[in-house]
């Protein structure tokens, strides 16, 4: 691999994630917020992150801990404004999708070589970019953490791999679970 091949490889590695991220932001800003939601869970994330108090301290949620704390923190940063909350959460999920593309390319390059990696990453990009599911839900964050774990495993960094798998498990969840205020018996 020559120096020119390496710089071309680096530009491809960054091109697809950057296109994905900015494409998502432009698409979000171009849509009327009600059309943005589709069947997604952003309204549910906003509603339960607006409950008073912090997750697990003032209310009970059937979620691994990363999702409630992350959405509650984003809601606090957004000042309770739903559009800003949606934008910040979409930016986070889009960053995770961009990271998925980048790490996927690294893994594919290690397993299939330069040409095979490019073809597989373009196919992954073609599936990831147009699917609204990937921006209606939180799932790209656990996928990103799992891909990092796989990359670490391929580099024989078992402890790092285990850490990222655990983080992915803590980030996995679905807001279809019920949220309710916790009240102690007898109150």
C-alpha positions as CSV (number, residue, x, y, z in Angstrom):
1,X,0.0,0.0,0.0
2,X,1.5,3.3,-1.1
3,X,1.1,6.6,0.7
4,X,-1.5,7.7,-1.9
5,X,-3.5,4.5,-1.3
6,X,-3.4,5.1,2.4
7,X,-4.7,8.7,2.1
8,X,-7.4,7.6,-0.3
9,X,-8.4,4.8,2.2
10,X,-8.6,7.4,5.0
11,X,-10.8,9.7,3.0
12,X,-13.2,6.9,2.2
13,X,-13.2,5.9,5.9
14,X,-14.4,9.4,6.8
15,X,-16.5,10.2,3.8
16,X,-19.4,7.8,4.5
17,X,-19.7,8.6,8.2
18,X,-19.7,12.3,7.5
19,X,-22.3,11.9,4.7
20,X,-24.4,9.8,7.0
21,X,-24.3,12.3,9.9
22,X,-25.0,15.5,7.9
23,X,-27.6,13.7,5.7
24,X,-29.5,12.8,8.9
25,X,-29.3,16.4,10.3
26,X,-30.4,17.9,7.0
27,X,-33.3,15.4,6.7
28,X,-34.4,16.2,10.2
29,X,-34.3,19.9,9.7
30,X,-36.1,19.6,6.4
31,X,-39.0,17.6,7.8
32,X,-41.9,19.0,9.7
33,X,-41.4,17.6,13.3
34,X,-44.7,15.7,13.2
35,X,-43.6,13.9,10.0
36,X,-40.2,13.1,11.5
37,X,-41.6,10.7,14.1
38,X,-43.3,8.1,12.0
39,X,-43.6,5.1,14.2
40,X,-40.6,6.1,16.3
41,X,-40.2,6.5,20.0
42,X,-38.8,10.0,20.3
43,X,-42.1,11.3,21.7
44,X,-42.1,8.6,24.3
45,X,-38.4,9.3,25.2
46,X,-39.3,13.0,25.7
47,X,-42.4,12.3,27.8
48,X,-40.7,9.9,30.3
49,X,-37.5,11.9,30.4
50,X,-39.7,14.9,31.4
51,X,-41.0,13.1,34.5
52,X,-39.7,14.9,37.7
53,X,-36.6,13.5,39.3
54,X,-33.9,11.3,38.0
55,X,-34.3,7.8,36.7
56,X,-34.2,5.0,39.3
57,X,-34.3,7.6,42.1
58,X,-37.8,9.1,41.7
59,X,-39.4,6.8,39.2
60,X,-39.2,3.2,38.0
61,X,-38.4,2.3,34.4
62,X,-37.9,-1.1,32.8
63,X,-34.7,-0.1,31.0
64,X,-31.1,-0.7,31.4
65,X,-29.6,2.4,33.1
66,X,-27.9,4.1,30.2
67,X,-31.1,5.0,28.2
68,X,-33.0,6.7,31.1
69,X,-30.0,8.7,32.3
70,X,-29.0,9.7,28.8
71,X,-32.4,10.9,27.8
72,X,-33.0,12.6,31.1
73,X,-29.6,14.4,30.7
74,X,-30.5,15.5,27.2
75,X,-33.9,16.8,28.4
76,X,-32.1,18.8,31.0
77,X,-29.7,20.2,28.4
78,X,-32.6,21.0,26.1
79,X,-34.4,22.9,28.8
80,X,-37.5,20.8,28.4
81,X,-38.0,21.9,24.7
82,X,-39.2,19.0,22.7
83,X,-37.8,20.1,19.3
84,X,-34.4,20.7,20.8
85,X,-34.5,17.4,22.7
86,X,-35.4,15.6,19.4
87,X,-32.6,17.4,17.6
88,X,-30.0,16.5,20.3
89,X,-31.1,12.9,20.5
90,X,-31.1,12.6,16.7
91,X,-27.6,14.1,16.6
92,X,-26.4,11.5,19.2
93,X,-28.0,8.6,17.3
94,X,-26.6,9.9,14.0
95,X,-23.1,10.1,15.6
96,X,-23.5,6.5,16.7
97,X,-24.6,5.6,13.1
98,X,-21.5,7.4,11.7
99,X,-19.4,5.5,14.2
100,X,-21.0,2.2,13.1
101,X,-19.9,2.9,9.5
102,X,-16.4,3.8,10.5
103,X,-15.8,0.8,12.8
104,X,-17.6,-1.5,10.4
105,X,-15.1,-0.4,7.7
106,X,-12.2,-1.1,10.0
107,X,-13.5,-4.6,10.8
108,X,-14.3,-5.4,7.2
109,X,-10.8,-4.2,6.0
110,X,-9.2,-6.5,8.5
111,X,-11.3,-9.4,7.5
112,X,-11.7,-8.9,3.7
113,X,-9.0,-6.6,2.5
114,X,-9.4,-3.1,1.0
115,X,-11.8,-3.9,-2.0
116,X,-14.0,-6.3,0.0
117,X,-14.3,-3.9,2.8
118,X,-15.3,-1.0,0.6
119,X,-18.0,-3.1,-1.1
120,X,-19.4,-4.3,2.2
121,X,-19.3,-0.9,3.8
122,X,-21.1,0.6,0.8
123,X,-23.8,-2.1,1.2
124,X,-24.1,-1.3,4.9
125,X,-24.3,2.4,4.2
126,X,-27.0,1.7,1.5
127,X,-29.0,-0.2,4.1
128,X,-28.4,2.2,7.0
129,X,-28.9,5.6,5.3
130,X,-32.5,5.3,4.0
131,X,-34.1,3.2,6.7
132,X,-36.1,5.4,9.0
133,X,-35.9,2.8,11.7
134,X,-32.4,3.8,12.3
135,X,-33.4,7.3,13.4
136,X,-36.7,6.5,15.1
137,X,-35.1,4.4,17.8
138,X,-32.1,4.3,20.0
139,X,-30.7,1.0,18.6
140,X,-27.7,2.4,16.7
141,X,-26.0,3.1,20.1
142,X,-25.9,-0.5,21.2
143,X,-24.9,-1.5,17.6
144,X,-22.0,1.0,17.7
145,X,-20.8,-0.3,21.1
146,X,-21.1,-3.9,19.9
147,X,-19.1,-3.1,16.7
148,X,-16.4,-1.5,18.9
149,X,-16.4,-4.7,21.0
150,X,-15.9,-6.8,17.9
151,X,-13.1,-4.6,16.7
152,X,-11.4,-4.9,20.1
153,X,-11.8,-8.6,20.0
154,X,-10.2,-8.8,16.6
155,X,-7.3,-6.9,18.1
156,X,-7.1,-9.4,21.0
157,X,-8.1,-6.8,23.6
158,X,-10.5,-9.1,25.5
159,X,-11.0,-6.7,28.5
160,X,-11.9,-3.8,26.3
161,X,-14.2,-6.0,24.3
162,X,-16.0,-7.1,27.4
163,X,-16.3,-3.6,28.6
164,X,-18.0,-2.4,25.4
165,X,-20.3,-5.4,25.3
166,X,-21.4,-4.5,28.9
167,X,-21.9,-0.9,27.8
168,X,-24.0,-2.1,24.8
169,X,-26.1,-4.2,27.1
170,X,-26.7,-1.2,29.4
171,X,-27.7,0.8,26.4
172,X,-30.1,-1.7,24.9
173,X,-33.8,-1.1,25.6
174,X,-37.2,-0.2,24.3
175,X,-39.6,2.5,25.5
176,X,-42.6,0.3,25.0
177,X,-42.1,-0.7,28.7
178,X,-44.3,1.1,31.1
179,X,-43.1,4.2,33.1
180,X,-44.7,5.1,36.3
181,X,-44.0,7.0,39.4
182,X,-42.8,4.9,42.2
183,X,-44.6,5.2,45.4
184,X,-43.8,3.2,48.5
185,X,-46.6,0.9,49.9
186,X,-48.8,2.7,52.4
187,X,-48.2,6.2,51.0
